[in-house]
């Protein structure tokens, strides 16, 4: 009888252990998300202060140690004075001014390295102690691999501004930012999939629209990266009119035609504006449609919160434009974009429900 009671309790104990392990992994991933957000903010500040080219070499290991004396500082400064950005924009800057931009880029690289350890070490621990479900292993390994690739992409971006340009390529900047967004969203999706959900999955239509909202936010951030890469926010600083018109002239002046959408500052800014209107309208429609289809549900409440976040982001974007890219407004706009992305990812995962328990999968198979 005792053995029978023991075996009967085993599934319950297994389920409790699985839920406890999910909690541990979820807390770890949320910590990773907080550090990633900090990395985004420091990266945005690095871009906005023009600091990204201050370190002209990629030293993944040795680069952790900053200059420790005046001679080392002078050596780094001399390297910076050899690139076009110094000659054409910052010629005559003092060593103290160089140190200011150096620390921004150094902090950005240090945080990036720290995230790598924050992912790799706990991942190894959870894996070796048997706390990871089989479905999580390839996902988490993929995140680690993407993080390593991001380090290479970051240097590839910086290298584009060291020889002929005075800033990095907008194409490479957008690639760097979008890969960072992919890592952030994927981390959120995994963490949210491990969370217990108070309601079951949403209607299929709600799930699909939530997924499209995530795609739209991704695309809008990509357009924002092109705006940043071209410094397009420094021109046409009026709203709702642009260059005195709702539909400005001379949007397609470059040849070939497609180049306007990536290299013409006026066209790129206009597309970013149109993207903002589209995301705003889609978020409003999603909030209304979800509330009508599933009134009072947690899915409907999340859709409303997503709309409010998108609305706030739109207001801050307008302020950033009208202030000719004021540092604080622009950095807030940059950081909130990542918050909107993360919430859109969490909302989409929420409409689909939590990952099914590993024990139930084992029973079915």
N, C-alpha and C positions, 0 to 999 in steps of 0.2 A: 504493500500500500504506500509506503514512504517513497519507494522508487517511482511508483506511478505518479504521485503528487509532484515529485521533483521534475519528472519529464513534462508534466502538464504545465508547470510554471516556466519552463525553459523558453517557449516562444515569447512570453511576456518580458522575461529578462533580456532576451535578444533585442526586442523592440525598444526597450528602455535604453539599452546600451547604444543602439543605433541613433536614437534621438539625442542622446548625450554627446555622441561623437559629431553629429551634425551641428549641434550647438557650438562645440569647440571650433570646428572648421569654419562655421559661419562668422563667429567672432573674429577669427584670424583674418578672414577675407574682408570684413568690414574695416579692420585696422589697415589693411593694405589699401582699401579705397580712400581712407582719410589721408594716408601718406601720398597716394597718387594725386589727390586733389591739391595737396600742398605742392607737389611737383609741378602740376599744371600752373598754379599761381606763380611760383618762382620762375617757371619757363616763360609765362606771359610777361612778367616784370623784366626778365632778361631781354625779351624782344622789344618791349616798349621803351626801355632805357638805352637801346642800341648797344647792348653788352655782349651779344652772342658771338662776336668775332674776336673778343679780347684774349682768348686762349687759342693759339694758332696751331697747337699740336694735339694729337689724340694719344694719351697715355693712360690706358684703362687701369693700370696698377699704380704706377709711380705718380700719376696725376692726382691721386688722393691727397698728396702732401703739397700744400701751397708754398710759395716763396717764404723763406724763414729769415732772410736778412736783406739788407739793402742791395747787395750785389746780385742776389737772385731776383729781386724785384726789377732791377735794372735790366737784367738779361731778358725777362719776360716782356718788359716794355720795349726793348730793342726789337724783339721779334714782331711785336704788334706794329711798330713803326715802319715795317717793311711791306705792309699790305696796303692796298688801295684805299680802304676805309680811312686809315689814318691820314694818308696823303691828301685825300679829297674832302674829308669831312672834319677830322679831329686834329689836323696838323697844329702843332704848338701846344697841345694839351700837356698838363703837368703830370708828374709821376703820381701825385695824389689823386688826380682825376682818373688816371688809368686804373689805379687800385680800386676805385669805386665800381667801375664796370667789370673789372676782373672778378671781384667777389660775387657779383650776381651770377656770372657764368660758372664759376667754381662751385657755388652752392647748388646750382641746377645739376651739374654733373655729379656732385656728391650725393644728392638726394636720389638721383637715378641709380647710382651704384647701391645705395642703401635699400631701395625697393627690391633690387635683385636678391640681396641677402634675405630680406624680409619674406620673400616668396620661397626661395630655395631651401632655407634651413628648416622652417616649419613643415614644408612639404615633405622633406626627407623624414622628419620625425613622425608625422602622421602616417606616412606610407609604411615605415619600418615597424611601427607599433600596431599596425593593422586597423587604424582608425579611418581609413579611406574606403568608401564604397567603390566598386569596380568601375562604375560609370564616371566617377570623378577623376580617376587617374589620367586618362588621356586628355581631359579638359585642362587639368592643372598643369600637366606637362606642356601642353600647347601654350598656356599663358607664360610659362617660364621661357619657352622658345621665342615667343613674340617679344618678350622683354629683352632678350639677347639681340634679336634683330633690330629692335628699336635703338639700341646703343649704336649699332653700325649705321642705321639710317640717320641718326643725329649727327654723327661725324660727316657722313656724306653730304648732309645739308650744310654744315659749317664750311666744308671744303669748297662749296660753290662760291663762297664770298671771299676767298683768300687770295685770288690771283688777278681777276679782271673786274669783278663787281665790287661795289661798296656795301652790298648787303647780300643776304643769301637768296637763292633762287626761290621764287614763289611756288614753283612746282614741288621742289624738295621740302619747303616749309610745310606745304599742304600735306605731303606724304607723311612727314614726321608727325604732324598733329593728328591726322586721321588714324595712323597706327596707334597712337596714344589713346585716342577715343575708342578704338576697337578693344584695346586691352582693358580700359576702364569699364566699358559696357559689358564685355564678356565676364569680367570679375563680378559685376553686379548681378548678371544673369545667374551665375553659379550660386552666389550667396543667397539670392532671393529664391532660387529653386530648392534650397535646403531649409528655408524657413517654413514653419507651420502656417497654414492659411486658414483664416477664420471662415472662409466661404469656399465653395467648390469652384470649378472652372466657370468662366463667363460664357455667354453665348458665342457661337462661332463667329458671328459678324463682329462682335466686340473684340474678340481676339485678333481678327484680321486687321481691323482699323488700328488697334493699338500697335500692331507690328508695323503698319505703314507710318504711324506717327514716329516711331523710332527711326525709320529710314529717312523721313523728312528732316528730322533733327540732325542726323548725320550729314545729309546733303547741305543743310544750311550752315553747319559748322565748317564744311569744306569751302563753301563760298566765302565765309568769314576769313578763313586762312588765306585765300587769294587776295582779299581786301588788305589784310595785314601785310602780306608779302609785297604788294605793290604800293603800300602806303596810300591806298586809295581813300582812306577815311580822312586824309588831310585836305581833301578838295571837295567841292560841292557840298558845303556844310550848311545846307538848309533842308527843311522838311515841313510839309509833305512834298513841296516842289523840289525838283532837282534841276539846277541850271535854269531856273525860272519856269520849268514846264513839268507837267505830270509825266509826259513821255518825252524825254530830252532828245535833242538832235545829235547827230554824229556818234551814234553808238557803234556803227559798223564801218569804221574808217580804215581799219587795218586789213592787209592781205597776207595770207589767206583769211577768209572770213572767220574760220573757227578761232583764230588767234585773238580776236576781240574778247572772247569769253574767258580768256586766261591772261592776257597781256595788256589789254586796254583798261586803264584804271576807271574810266567813266562807265564802261560797260560792266565791269566786274562789280562796281558799287551798285549799279542799277539792278543787276541780277540778285545781289544780296538783299536789296530792298524788296524785290518781288518775292524772293524766298521767304522773307520775314512775314509778308502778308499771307502767303500760302500756309505757312506753319500756324499762324494765328487763326486763320479761318478753319483749318483742319482741326485744330485743338478745340475751338468753339463748337464745331459740329460734332466732334467726338464726345464732348461733355454732354451736350444736349441729347444726342442719340442714345448714349449709354444710360443716362438718367431715365429716359422714356422707356427703354427696353428692360432695364433692371433697376427700378427706382429704389433708393435707399440702400443699395448694395455697396459693399466695399469697393467693387469695381467702378461704380458710378462716382463714389467719393474721390477715388484716385484720379479719375478722368477730370473732375473739376479742379483738383489740386494741380494737375498737369497744365490745364488751361490758365490757371492763375500764375503759375511759374512762367509760362510762355508770355503772358501779358506783361509781367514784371520785366522780363528780359527785353521785350520790345521797347518798353519805356526807357530802360537803361541804354539800349542801343541808340535811341533817338538823342538822349542826353550826350552820349559819347560823340555822336556826329556833330551836334550843335556846338559842343565845347572844343571842337577841332582835336579830338582824341586826347582829352584830359587824362593824365596817367591814372588817377583813382577811378574815374568813370570807366575807362577802357579796361582796367584790370578787373573791375567788378563785372563788366560785361563778359569778359573772357572766363572768369571763374563760374559765373552763373550759367553760362552755356554748358559747362560740364555737369553742373547740378541738374539742369534740364535733361541732358542726355542720360544721366544716371537714373533719374526718376522715370523717364520714358522706358528705359530698359526694365526697371523694376516693375513698372505697371504692366508691360507686356507679359513678363514672366508671371505676374500675379493673375492675369486673366487666364493663364493656362493651368494654374495650380502648382502645387509643390511637386517635386520629384516623388514618384511612388516609392514606398519603402523597399529597401533591398530585400527584406525578408519576404515580401509579397511576390517580388519578381522570382525569387528562388523557388517559392511554392508553385508558381504557375509554370515554370520551366521544368 
